[in-house]
Amino acid sequence: NWLWEYFDDEAAVADFYDPVKAHVAYMTAQAPAAGACPNGGSDWGDWCPPCGVAPNVSCGCGGVDDKHVVCFHYLSAVRILATWARALGEADDAAAFGALFDSVEADFKAAFANATGYGSQTVNALALALGAHDANAAEAAALVNLTAASIGAAGGHFDTGIVGLKYLLPTLSERGRADAALAAAAAPDYPGFGHMLAQGATTLWEVMEGTQYMPGGSGANNQTSWNHIMFGSVGQWMQEHVAGVRLAPSARRARPGARGWQLIVVDPSVLRGAAAASSCAALGGAASASEATPRGLVAVAWRCGDGGVSLDVTIPPGSTAEVVLPVGDAFGTAAAESGAPVWSDGAFVAGVDGVYAGSAQADGSVTLEIGSGNYSFTVA
């Protein structure tokens, strides 16, 4: 699926359609009833959540939230297969897999949800990543805020393993709580990446516990690696939500001509929301990232502070982008490109080459639609 999304390689979809369909059929047969989550879990689950973070939350390497993780990945495969079926003109399959997804998603909620979410940051994040509560905006927002609050209650830490972390940070960032994601990612002590750095780590560890000399503990437990990509999904989050370079969300990529970096989002989401100013300070006031895509270089560099925000953007030929500017109380209410206004008095200002349209978002930020080229935006 990544070959299709990132490189617009539809041949890969055609080649793997039948094998993935067979895999989904096998998993479907493991369910106790039609439209239910598959039975059983695995020895893996959400691998290696750190211990001692929050009461009543399972930890360690083996079987944590295993049934939830199995059902989540099954649902993800069903959703991908439905998308592939539509692209390949398999209308009956597309309808069948779409209906299966809806039924199993409902079972996921019924089986695992309770009055206080799903019981862990991991399963909360998986439910949000599925969009399981998106039909009810208030319900979805409550789950987002509950998850963010659990980070605060844990002293600004995540309690997830490698599966949960992959979805926790981007899900919170996409849904208006990048401040909570940043707090967890930047925590200076255990459990977190700051703890590894404080021990002298120069590579990611397999687990959060331990020291440079005894990763994972001592004796029989001293079997973990000092050089392991286990929690490496934080790097993707840093590029996509701190620097702010990513593919457009899958719903918009589904339209013709939107894959293979043809539609790009530039959105340093850490600079939006009520905590934008403090997030700016925590990040040292600057970030940058670039991506060598099949169409050419995509690059972003921003600076922030009391004087507002500057955002330099490069979009390759043949691509378009949606640029989200943090217009609002923290940095200013007007935006410009190379000194020429593009947003003023709450409205888009036309006339700048390559900047086609602009619209205000619910959180007060502004989204501009731009073509290929180099741009220098400011918010003040």
C-alpha positions in Angstrom: 0.0 0.0 0.0 2.9 2.4 0.7 4.2 1.8 -2.8 0.9 3.0 -4.1 0.5 5.9 -1.7 4.1 7.2 -1.9 5.0 6.3 -5.5 1.7 6.0 -7.3 2.5 2.4 -8.2 -0.9 0.9 -9.0 0.9 -2.2 -10.5 1.8 -3.2 -6.9 -1.9 -3.1 -6.0 -2.8 -5.4 -8.8 0.0 -7.8 -8.0 -0.8 -8.1 -4.3 -4.6 -7.8 -4.4 -5.3 -11.6 -4.4 -2.8 -12.5 -1.7 -4.0 -9.7 0.6 -7.6 -10.7 -0.1 -6.7 -14.3 0.9 -5.0 -13.1 4.1 -8.1 -11.1 5.0 -10.3 -14.1 4.3 -8.2 -16.2 6.6 -8.4 -13.6 9.4 -12.2 -13.2 8.8 -12.5 -17.0 9.3 -11.0 -16.6 12.8 -13.9 -14.5 14.0 -16.4 -16.1 16.3 -19.3 -14.6 14.3 -19.8 -12.7 11.1 -18.7 -9.1 11.4 -16.7 -9.5 14.6 -13.1 -9.1 15.6 -10.9 -12.2 14.9 -10.5 -14.5 17.9 -7.3 -14.6 19.9 -4.3 -12.4 20.2 -0.6 -13.0 20.0 2.5 -13.1 22.0 3.4 -9.6 20.7 0.5 -7.1 21.1 1.7 -3.6 21.8 5.3 -4.6 22.3 7.2 -3.3 25.3 5.1 -0.5 26.9 7.3 1.0 29.7 6.4 -0.1 33.3 5.6 2.1 36.2 3.9 4.9 34.2 0.3 4.6 35.1 -1.7 2.4 37.5 -3.7 -0.4 36.0 -2.0 -0.2 32.6 -0.2 -3.4 31.5 3.5 -3.2 30.6 6.4 -5.2 29.4 7.3 -7.2 26.3 4.6 -9.7 25.6 0.9 -9.8 24.9 -0.1 -6.3 26.1 -3.4 -5.2 24.4 -2.9 -8.1 22.1 -6.6 -8.6 21.0 -7.0 -4.9 20.4 -3.9 -4.8 18.3 -4.9 -7.8 16.2 -8.4 -6.4 15.5 -6.9 -3.0 14.7 -4.5 -4.4 12.1 -7.2 -6.7 10.7 -9.5 -3.6 10.3 -6.6 -1.7 8.6 -6.1 -4.5 6.1 -9.9 -4.6 5.3 -9.9 -0.8 4.8 -6.9 -1.0 2.5 -8.4 -3.8 0.5 -11.7 -1.9 0.1 -9.7 1.0 -1.3 -7.7 -1.3 -3.6 -10.9 -2.9 -4.9 -12.4 0.5 -5.8 -9.2 1.4 -7.7 -9.2 -1.9 -9.6 -12.8 -1.7 -10.5 -13.9 -4.5 -8.3 -17.1 -2.9 -7.3 -18.7 -5.9 -5.5 -15.5 -6.5 -3.5 -15.3 -2.8 -2.6 -18.9 -2.9 -1.3 -18.4 -6.1 0.6 -15.1 -5.0 2.3 -16.6 -1.6 3.1 -19.5 -3.3 4.9 -17.2 -5.7 6.7 -15.1 -2.8 7.9 -18.2 -1.0 9.3 -19.4 -4.2 11.1 -16.1 -5.1 12.6 -15.4 -1.5 13.6 -18.7 -1.5 15.5 -17.6 -4.7 17.2 -14.3 -3.2 18.1 -16.1 -0.4 19.9 -18.6 -2.7 21.6 -16.0 -5.1 22.8 -13.4 -2.8 24.0 -14.8 0.7 24.8 -16.1 1.8 28.2 -17.1 5.0 29.9 -13.5 6.1 30.2 -12.3 5.3 26.7 -10.5 2.0 26.0 -8.3 1.7 29.1 -4.9 2.7 27.7 -3.3 5.3 25.6 -2.6 2.7 22.9 -6.1 1.5 22.4 -7.5 5.0 22.6 -5.1 6.0 19.8 -5.9 2.9 17.7 -9.6 3.7 17.9 -9.0 7.3 16.9 -6.8 6.2 14.0 -9.6 4.0 12.8 -12.0 6.9 13.0 -14.2 4.7 15.1 -15.9 7.7 16.8 -15.8 10.2 13.9 -19.6 10.0 13.3 -20.0 11.8 16.6 -17.7 14.8 16.8 -18.3 15.4 20.5 -17.5 11.7 21.3 -14.3 11.8 19.2 -13.2 15.1 20.8 -13.8 13.6 24.3 -11.6 10.6 23.5 -8.9 12.9 22.2 -8.9 15.0 25.3 -9.1 11.9 27.6 -6.0 10.6 25.9 -4.2 13.9 26.2 -5.2 14.1 29.8 -3.7 10.6 30.5 -0.4 11.9 29.3 -0.6 14.8 31.8 -1.7 12.5 34.6 1.4 10.3 33.9 3.7 13.3 34.4 3.9 14.2 30.7 4.7 10.6 29.5 3.4 8.0 27.1 2.6 4.5 28.4 2.5 2.9 25.0 4.6 0.3 23.3 5.8 0.5 19.7 2.4 0.0 18.2 0.7 2.6 20.3 3.3 5.2 19.9 3.2 5.0 16.1 -0.5 6.2 16.3 -0.6 8.2 19.6 1.6 11.1 18.5 0.2 11.7 15.0 -3.4 11.1 16.1 -3.2 13.7 18.9 -1.4 16.1 16.5 -4.0 15.8 13.8 -6.8 16.3 16.2 -5.7 19.5 17.9 -3.6 18.2 20.8 -0.1 18.4 19.4 0.9 20.0 22.7 0.2 16.7 24.5 2.1 14.7 21.8 5.1 17.1 22.1 5.1 16.8 25.9 5.3 13.0 25.7 7.9 12.9 22.9 10.1 15.5 24.6 9.9 14.2 28.2 13.4 14.5 29.7 13.1 11.6 32.0 11.8 8.0 32.1 10.0 6.8 30.1 11.0 8.8 27.1 13.7 9.6 24.6 15.2 12.2 27.0 15.9 9.4 29.4 17.9 7.6 26.7 19.8 10.7 25.9 20.6 11.4 29.6 22.2 7.9 29.7 24.5 8.8 26.8 22.5 7.0 24.1 23.4 7.8 20.5 20.9 5.4 19.0 17.4 4.3 19.9 17.1 1.5 22.4 14.8 -1.5 22.2 13.1 -0.7 25.5 12.7 2.4 27.6 13.9 0.8 30.8 17.5 0.6 31.9 20.7 2.6 31.5 23.4 2.8 28.9 25.3 -0.1 30.6 22.3 -2.2 31.5 19.5 -1.7 29.0 16.3 -3.4 30.1 17.6 -4.3 33.5 20.1 -6.8 34.8 20.7 -10.5 34.9 18.2 -12.5 32.9 16.4 -9.4 31.7 19.6 -7.8 30.3 18.9 -9.0 26.8 17.8 -5.9 25.0 19.5 -3.9 22.3 21.1 -0.5 22.4 20.6 0.0 18.7 17.0 -0.8 17.7 14.4 1.0 15.6 11.6 -0.1 18.0 10.3 3.3 19.0 11.5 5.0 15.7 8.1 6.1 14.7 8.8 9.3 16.6 11.0 10.3 13.6 8.1 10.2 11.2 6.1 12.3 13.7 8.8 14.8 13.9 9.0 15.2 10.1 5.2 15.3 9.6 4.0 17.3 12.6 7.0 19.2 14.0 8.6 20.3 10.7 5.2 19.7 9.0 5.8 17.7 5.8 3.5 14.9 4.9 1.2 13.4 2.3 -2.3 14.6 2.3 -4.7 12.5 4.5 -5.9 9.3 2.8 -9.4 10.5 2.2 -8.1 13.2 -0.1 -5.4 11.0 -1.6 -8.2 8.7 -2.8 -9.2 11.1 -5.5 -7.5 10.6 -8.9 -4.1 12.1 -9.3 -3.5 12.7 -5.6 -1.0 9.9 -4.9 2.8 9.8 -5.3 3.4 13.2 -3.6 1.0 15.0 -6.0 -0.9 16.4 -3.1 1.2 17.5 -0.1 0.4 19.0 3.3 2.6 21.4 5.0 1.4 21.8 8.5 3.7 22.1 11.6 0.8 21.2 13.9 2.8 21.9 17.0 2.4 25.6 16.2 -1.4 25.5 16.4 -3.7 25.5 19.4 -3.8 27.2 22.7 -0.3 25.9 23.7 1.4 27.1 20.4 3.6 29.7 22.1 4.9 27.3 24.7 5.5 24.6 22.0 7.5 27.1 20.0 9.7 27.8 23.0 10.1 24.1 23.8 11.3 23.4 20.3 13.9 26.2 20.4 11.9 28.3 17.9 12.8 26.5 14.7 12.5 23.3 12.8 13.1 22.1 9.2 12.8 18.9 7.1 13.0 17.8 3.5 12.0 14.8 1.5 13.4 13.6 -1.8 10.2 12.5 -3.6 9.8 11.0 -7.1 8.7 14.4 -8.2 11.6 16.3 -6.7 12.5 17.9 -3.3 9.8 18.9 -0.8 11.3 21.1 1.9 10.0 23.1 4.9 11.8 25.4 7.3 10.1 27.5 10.0 11.0 29.9 12.8 8.7 31.2 15.5 8.8 33.7 18.3 7.3 36.9 19.6 7.6 38.4 16.1 5.4 35.8 14.6 6.2 32.8 12.3 8.2 32.5 9.1 7.7 29.4 6.9 9.8 28.7 3.8 8.3 26.0 1.5 9.5 24.2 -1.6 7.0 22.2 -3.7 8.3 20.2 -6.6 7.0 20.4 -10.2 3.7 18.7 -10.9 2.6 18.8 -7.2 0.2 21.0 -5.3 0.1 21.6 -1.5 -2.1 22.7 1.3 -0.1 25.0 3.6 -1.5 25.5 7.1 -0.4 28.7 8.7 -0.8 29.2 12.5 -2.8 32.4 12.2 -4.3 33.3 15.6 -3.6 34.8 19.0 -0.2 33.3 19.5 1.6 34.7 16.5 -0.6 37.2 14.6 -3.8 37.4 12.5 -2.4 38.3 9.1 -0.2 36.3 6.6 1.9 37.2 3.7 4.1 35.6 1.0 7.4 37.5 0.3 5.8 40.5 1.8 2.6 40.4 -0.3 -0.6 39.8 1.8 -2.4 36.5 1.4 -4.6 36.7 4.5 -5.9 39.8 6.1 -9.0 40.8 8.2 -10.2 37.2 8.3 -10.2 36.7 4.5 -8.1 35.4 1.7 -6.2 38.0 -0.4 -5.8 37.0 -4.0 -3.0 38.1 -6.4 0.1 36.2 -5.3 1.4 33.9 -8.0 1.0 30.3 -7.1 -1.3 30.9 -4.2 -4.8 29.9 -5.4 -7.1 30.0 -2.5 -7.3 30.3 1.3 -9.8 29.3 4.0 -10.1 29.6 7.8 -10.2 26.4 9.9 -12.1 25.7 13.1 -9.1 26.3 15.3 -8.4 29.7 13.7 -5.5 28.5 11.5 -5.6 29.3 7.7 -5.1 26.8 4.9 -3.6 28.1 1.6 -3.7 26.1 -1.6 -0.5 26.5 -3.6 1.2 25.2 -6.7 4.8 24.1 -7.2 7.7 26.6 -6.5 9.5 28.3 -3.6 7.5 30.4 -1.1 8.3 32.5 2.0 5.3 32.9 4.2 5.1 35.0 7.3 2.4 35.3 10.1 2.4 38.4 12.2 
